[in-house]
């Protein structure tokens, strides 16, 4: 599994973590999935090519 160390500012860390956790819970996804998707959208918005438009669902048990 690949890791990406990211520094969050003190001013935004708590707020950002709470909001990302809420999104992950509501979407039934992991926090890492939510962060990866946000980064992909950011890179796409800058006009960069993204090799695969949709990430595969690697969850062992997908819920409905």
C-alpha positions as CSV (number, residue, x, y, z in Angstrom):
1,X,0.0,0.0,0.0
2,X,1.4,3.4,-1.0
3,X,1.6,6.2,1.6
4,X,1.7,9.9,1.2
5,X,2.7,12.0,4.1
6,X,0.8,15.3,4.1
7,X,1.2,18.2,6.5
8,X,-2.0,19.9,7.6
9,X,-1.9,23.3,9.1
10,X,-2.9,23.7,12.8
11,X,-5.6,26.2,11.7
12,X,-7.3,23.7,9.4
13,X,-6.4,20.2,10.8
14,X,-9.4,19.8,13.2
15,X,-12.0,21.3,10.8
16,X,-10.7,19.4,7.8
17,X,-10.5,16.0,9.7
18,X,-14.0,16.4,11.0
19,X,-15.5,17.2,7.6
20,X,-13.5,14.5,5.8
21,X,-14.6,11.9,8.4
22,X,-18.2,13.0,8.0
23,X,-18.0,12.6,4.2
24,X,-16.3,9.2,4.5
25,X,-19.0,8.0,6.9
26,X,-21.9,9.3,4.7
27,X,-20.3,7.8,1.5
28,X,-19.5,4.5,3.3
29,X,-15.8,4.9,2.2
30,X,-12.5,5.1,4.0
31,X,-10.8,8.4,4.8
32,X,-8.0,7.5,2.4
33,X,-10.4,7.0,-0.4
34,X,-12.1,10.4,0.2
35,X,-8.7,12.1,0.3
36,X,-7.4,10.4,-2.9
37,X,-10.6,11.3,-4.8
38,X,-10.2,15.0,-3.7
39,X,-6.6,15.0,-4.8
40,X,-7.5,13.6,-8.2
41,X,-10.2,16.2,-8.7
42,X,-7.7,18.9,-7.8
43,X,-5.2,17.7,-10.3
44,X,-7.9,17.4,-13.0
45,X,-9.0,20.9,-12.3
46,X,-5.5,22.1,-13.0
47,X,-5.8,20.5,-16.5
48,X,-3.6,17.5,-15.9
49,X,-4.2,14.1,-17.3
50,X,-5.4,11.4,-14.9
51,X,-4.6,7.9,-16.3
52,X,-7.7,6.2,-14.8
53,X,-10.9,8.1,-14.3
54,X,-12.4,5.8,-11.7
55,X,-10.8,4.0,-8.8
56,X,-11.6,0.3,-8.4
57,X,-13.5,-0.6,-5.2
58,X,-11.0,-2.7,-3.2
59,X,-13.3,-3.1,-0.2
60,X,-13.6,-6.7,0.9
61,X,-17.3,-6.3,1.5
62,X,-19.2,-3.6,-0.3
63,X,-22.5,-2.6,1.4
64,X,-25.6,-1.5,-0.3
